[in-house]
């Protein structure tokens, strides 16, 4: 089985250098090698990397125009001027806004904030918005995470007597704004040591200068913006995030605590990954879907009730965002599979009523699936304008590919890997032809498999808790300091099962010799069929992580990719069927939409379903019919009456695909009467002649049992010869001869049926799948 990625192994440093580092810093050779691979060679540099310290933060006044910015902000606070913080709608912009607001308020000032609407205002200073703010009496505008490219709006403000302080970190345009101060880590001619601060990082440095100390209470917000904006997690950013993560774990902010609760985040386990996949996407969802102002409100509120309300709203918005991404991605991938698009090297995919806020995410999904640079557009039927986002791959400069078509577009901006654009729908084809021409000109080749850079090859015995704990000295991981990716070879599968709502993930126990490691493979559910009978060796690449469950912490491997030493087809054991279990409590005709053999254990269900699915491509059969032997694909509809029926079916079938829905009506499970109830009923019958069968409900009420249970007892007694039921009357017969209850067919069948039902009910789909596999192995399948 082929791997998903091309594995590219990093060069292993010289053994002498590794040994020197290991001795000096008391590290394993693996960790020393990782440090050297990251370009860390000098002792002082390594010491600072392994021990981030707030004392090593750079002087904020070293940033360009910082002194001028502080002077103007302090003057505004002293004069009680109306200050407006102009932010941005992503996590970096929201946290930057919250940081600046908190710093001004800490000095006794007050500040309002404005978060632009992605769809109405766009990114950065908007001239019309600036005009409204100035008309409302604003005296000072402070931009955070934007402004460097807003010359027109800023010049307008300055010319109308309103000062603007720009704090930003984005790419520098050719013409810079004439603001009262421009605080930017890469301002031309400046020499600030950390040139890759995030917007929140720049705001944090302004806060540090304003307060004349490191504002440790704002480190949590600075870390959120820094991680979410994917800036380099080295140098000063590494210090901010290291201490910010500790602050996030111990936060007292009602907003963050409420967000943790709705997102099911354990504060004690928060890492940079939690920000990237848990907190960040939820806050970003606000700006993608509409108004991002609730994000700042959440981060700054002191009201727990309000925080809970905002967090719930954010969670709902994120759920809506996820649903939209899934729906639009599915539609986009269908278009990507069109014959015309199959032959193209690049893609422009357009639709109507596609939410513009999620098109960048959709584009990323299509790129991941196809390996092709992709632009996703939404066409407005009223204006005939198409607006959207594009994402690319490292070997294709998306911005440059579109530059020659600028005249075809009304708005366009971006960089190597991402663009945003608006154009008349009639020009889409011309723009796409330009992208295709650029692909030919640059000899762009679609890479079927993206590359994964593997740091080191480990033996499984080296993957232990001590090594994991040592690795954490390299954290936090992110841009320019990626989480180490390891190869482990010579593994075999000790156990395997599918997990997740749709069984889209795998959980494995991998081993070499006596050493085992639990492995999670997210998104690898489709590989189950190839692996379930595989007994050969495999190599994997993945990252080490901890799993906390029931107050126990264990090491686990997060699988990135795998390769098999031998193809599954080469093994005799791969002849067994691919098994899925999906328990159902309702039967719908949609279940029978696909061709195949649908097997029933109970005749009454088959007879009820047959006329409803007569027009379907489904073949219906009882479990004991001959057709079971030759069917390649079987779906078992209902539950067997006993395990003998199930075993008989498993021994007879020869299918390649077996699916079990184990349908049982959603009703209260019959409870088998105990021996006391049988004895009480028998005594009652002995004491009463000519009991009316029609009066069993009254008798059951008197005996304090369910009428169904009483009718069951009477049927068992009839089969045992204890009573007779003729002409609607119940009378005792031989009630003194002892007879075992399980000699009555009805009793025995019910015990077996309840045993089956209970076993199915109490086990998960994955566990039932394992039990069926074990039974098949015993049957030699």
CORMO-V133285 format. One record per backbone hydrogen bond with DSSP energy under -1.0 kcal/mol. CO is the residue of the C=O (numbers start at 1). NH is the residue of the N-H. Records with the same first field share a line. If there is no record, write none. Layout:
CO->NH + NH
This chain:
6->452
8->454
14->18
15->19
16->20
17->21
18->22
19->23
20->24
21->25
22->27
28->32
29->33
30->34
31->35
32->36
33->37
34->38
35->40
36->39
42->46
43->47
44->48
45->49
46->50
47->51
53->56
54->57
59->62
60->63
63->66
65->69
66->70
67->71
68->72
69->73
70->74
71->75
72->76
73->77
74->78
75->79
76->81
77->80
82->139 + 140
83->112
84->142
85->114
86->144
90->94
91->95
92->96
93->97
94->98
95->99
96->100
97->101
98->102
99->103
100->104
101->105
102->106
104->109
105->108
112->85
114->87
117->121 + 122
126->130
127->131
128->132
129->133
130->134
131->135
132->136
133->138
134->137
139->163
140->84
141->165
142->86
143->167
147->150
150->154
151->155
152->156
153->157
154->158
155->159
157->162
158->161
163->141
164->180 + 181
165->143
166->183
167->146
177->179
181->166
183->168
184->187
187->190
198->202
199->203
200->204
201->205
202->206
203->207
204->208
205->209
206->210
207->211
208->212 + 213
214->216
215->218
216->219
218->222
219->223
220->224
221->225
222->226
223->227
224->228
225->229
226->231
227->230
232->234
234->237
235->239
236->240
237->241
238->242
239->243
240->244
241->245
242->246
243->247
244->248
245->249
246->250
253->257
254->258
255->259
256->260
257->261
258->262
259->263
260->265
266->269
267->270
271->275
272->276
273->277
274->278 + 279
275->280
279->283
280->284
281->285
284->288
285->289
286->290
292->295
293->297
294->298
295->299
296->300
297->301
303->307
304->308
305->309
306->310
307->311
308->312
309->313
310->314
311->315
312->316
313->317
314->318
315->319
316->320
317->321
318->322
319->323
320->324
321->325
322->326
323->327
324->328
325->329
326->330
327->331
328->332
329->333
330->334
331->335
332->336
333->337
335->338
338->342
339->343
347->375
349->377
351->379
355->358
358->362
359->363
360->364
361->365
362->366
363->367
364->368
365->369
366->370
367->371
373->347
374->391
375->349
376->389
377->351
378->387
380->384
384->425
385->380
386->423
387->378
388->421
389->376
390->419
391->374
393->396
396->398
397->401
402->405
403->406
405->408
406->409
411->422
413->420
416->398
417->392
418->415
419->390
420->413
421->388
422->410 + 411
423->386
424->427
425->428
427->431
428->432
429->433
430->434
431->435
432->436
433->437
434->438
435->439
436->440
437->441
438->442
439->444
440->443
450->6
452->8
454->10
456->487
459->462
460->463
462->464
464->468
465->469
466->470
467->471
468->472
470->473
471->474
478->481
479->233
481->478
485->455 + 456
486->542
487->458
488->540
491->538
492->511
495->509
497->507
499->505
500->503
504->525
505->499
506->521
507->497
508->519
509->494 + 495
510->517
511->492
512->515
515->512
517->510
518->557
519->508
520->559
521->506 + 524
524->527
525->528
527->531
528->532
531->534
537->565
538->491
539->563
540->488
541->560 + 561
542->486
543->558
545->556
547->554
549->552
552->549
554->547
556->545
557->520
558->543
561->541
563->539
567->570
568->571
571->574
572->575
573->576
578->658
580->660
584->664
588->591
589->592
590->593
596->619
597->635
598->621
599->637
600->623
602->606
603->607
604->608
605->609
606->610
609->612 + 613
613->616
619->598
621->600
622->625
625->628
626->629
632->656 + 657
633->597
634->659
635->599
636->661
637->663
642->646
643->647
644->648
645->649
646->650
647->651
648->652
649->653
656->578
657->634
658->580
659->636
660->582
661->584
663->639
665->667
674->678
675->679
676->680
677->681
678->682
679->683
680->684
681->685
682->686
683->687
691->730
692->695
693->696
695->699
696->700
697->701
698->702
699->703
700->705
706->710
707->711
708->712
709->713
710->714
711->715
712->716
713->717
714->718
715->719
716->720
717->722
721->734
722->733
724->731
726->729
728->693
729->726
730->691
731->724
733->735
740->743
741->744
744->748
745->749
746->750
747->751
748->752
749->753
750->754
751->755
752->756
753->757
754->758
755->759
756->760
757->761
758->762
764->768
765->769
766->770
767->771
768->772
769->773
770->774
771->775
772->776
773->777
774->778
775->779
776->781
777->780
